Amino acid sequence: MHLFQYRDGKLHCEDVDLACVAEKFGTPLYVYSAGTILDHYTRLDAALAPLDHLIWYAVKANSNRAILKLLADADAGFDIVSGGELFRVLRAGGDPAKCTFAGVGKSREEIEFACEQGVYSFNVESESELEQIDQIAGEKNLRAPIALRANPDVDPHTHEYISTGSRENKFGIALGQLLAVYEGAAKMRNIEIVGVQMHIGSQITEAEPFASAIRKTTPLVRELKSKYGIKFFSIGGGMGIIYRRALESGSGKWWHDHGGESSAFSIRDYADAIVPPLRDLGIRILVEPGRFLVGSAGVLLTRVRYIKQTAEKKFAIVDAGMNDLIRPALYHSYHEIAPVKEPSKSPNLEKIDIVGPVCESGDFFALDREMPEVHEGDLLAIMSAGAYGFVMASNYNSRPSPAEALVHGDKVSLIRERQTWEDLVRGEVEPL
Ligand code: LLP
């Protein structure tokens, strides 16, 4: 459930009027709801209660320190993919012993840092990486805890760019080769085998691919448990959310309604599919959700700068661009766009392209979207932008990155300042 609703004709995040937040901090502006994040965390935790489980948030989805702190305080651990993410977790007061370090291309410097900090496990993607970790741990007189990433070869039915668990992907080690690689790892002096991991993709909208990947992997997990005494099995993240979803509003027919659920399938369906095959394993289960926790907990607020009517189309040119939120341009992904001022009960609907100011035709948030009439100066909320939004932002077209704010109840705090033009050139150096 997310906590963005119209109240008295104005879109609110929890108890805060979004128009006031935009006034205070300017646009484009990411606004996150702490209550929504905590609600998702608590529900997932409750659904997995029959298992000895840990929820380790995939930091890549949204790595603002305030979000990490919120989750650390709720007792979450973290799935990190870089030294930078580990650094952020530490700065947020997170515990390195509650971090798994994933990713196909860890650098020497990153491995050294993670060894020194004492992460829970390196999730290893290849034999070469394993050798590198063994060597670095040896130089430090340590034994590095590792899990190998299994590639179960299942089709998660999601966008090809974010599908990771099939044979053609660069991720993981095929099930047929995994035992041999574990045997090699067992012989390495500075490696300690502690677990096994997998992650089949992101924005997965059915429970079955998760269940199928688990079914394929469990025989191996049993074998690893008896051979090496592994202590955990991480089943990755990937739970999809509903991007086409209704807001509690009057009767505006441009909204779709999914009965208040934030995940694409219910958390119950997910638990029903995965808990039974995992319960019998008698091993600790890790999950690494990113989008599920934060996706629908964030919006990108943007103001309409100009309306442009051409012979073919009507465009609303807004002050956010593809550099602020690249998902529509990169994956053609759909985000609901809600006027912050609630439209009347039977608004005039029109088809419109919502586009940014960047010099590319790919710079759009919606094409031919049926919406209540949009005017210059209107404030719009691009919904479900809490995951893979700000973290994928760039300074393309020399646009300073947007600010971020966090709402909790009736309080709103700025959690990242808007960049300035000075910030854009900081670090650039004159050639000799
Ligand atoms: N664990 C691993 C090893 C991962 O690679 C990922 C995401 C996750 C967990 C978290 O997945 P989630 O629960 O958020 O689906 N930029 C794309 C998504 C890329 C996901 C990459 N890996 C997007 O905007 O849709």
Residues whose N, C-alpha, C, O or C-beta is under 5 A from the ligand:
A	BS01	LLP	A58 A61 A102 I162 H199 G201 S202 Q203 G236 G237 G238 M239 E288 P289 G290 R291 F292 R327 Y388
